[in-house]
Amino acid sequence: MARVISSGLGHISGRIGDHIFYAVGDKRYVRRAPVKVSNPRSPAQCLQRWRQVCVQTLFRSVKGTLFQRAAGEAAVRLGKRSGYHLFLSRNINAFGEGDRVDYAKLSFGGACLQLPDGFTCVQNEAGHWELAWQAGIPMATAAPDDRLIVAAICPDEPYRLIVLENICALRKDGRAEGEWPASGKELHLYCLFCSASGETFSPDCYFRLNR
């Protein structure tokens, strides 16, 4: 914004070209007109709005679970505004046009505890999936009684994270087993550990299974 000094402009006001002239009291000013957005619904803007809807829908399935608490813990640890805002910024770019989801980009974990070494997931002879990790190795931010928390996403419900309540394992156990859902040939697992108090969490580890 600039003040008009020349008296040749008289009492002119309004817009001329890319400039707007106006008065405040006995002083006159000129400023550049705001840039007009030629296409407020460009493909990039539409995609970003779609991603926002997707990640907000996913967050609703996380509310009230330990995964929401993990996001809140991570937000405090990382100096973010809130667990909700961290969740959105972490996961918004995992969604594409239509129902395309890059499941490996989704992140639900905390930031305080360590993940165990050798974390793997395989299908066993019974047709179930089995998690395994190295137990009994001392770590600075881990305890034998840390609880394993597992959640899953099925491609037919890509915006719903399901916490598997039947998984009961501790870090010291070194293994856990789960069953496939009744239908579906693809499963995405997100596994993390939380302290016995449920206040601190590890980052999550992602596995994709096919049968």
Sequence and secondary structure as in RCSB ss.txt:
>XXXX:A:sequence
MARVISSGLGHISGRIGDHIFYAVGDKRYVRRAPVKVSNPRSPAQCLQRWRQVCVQTLFRSVKGTLFQRAAGEAA
VRLGKRSGYHLFLSRNINAFGEGDRVDYAKLSFGGACLQLPDGFTCVQNEAGHWELAWQAGIPMATAAPDDRLIV
AAICPDEPYRLIVLENICALRKDGRAEGEWPASGKELHLYCLFCSASGETFSPDCYFRLNR
>XXXX:A:secstr
 EE   GGGTT  EEETTEEEEEETTEEEEEE     S TT HHHHHHHHHHHHHHHHHHHHTTSHHHHHHHHHH
HHHT S HHHHHHHHHGGGB STT B GGG     SSS   TT EEEE TTS EEEE   S   TT  TT EEEE
EEE TTSTT  EE TT   BGGG EEEE   SS SEEEEEEEEE TTS  B   EEEEEE 
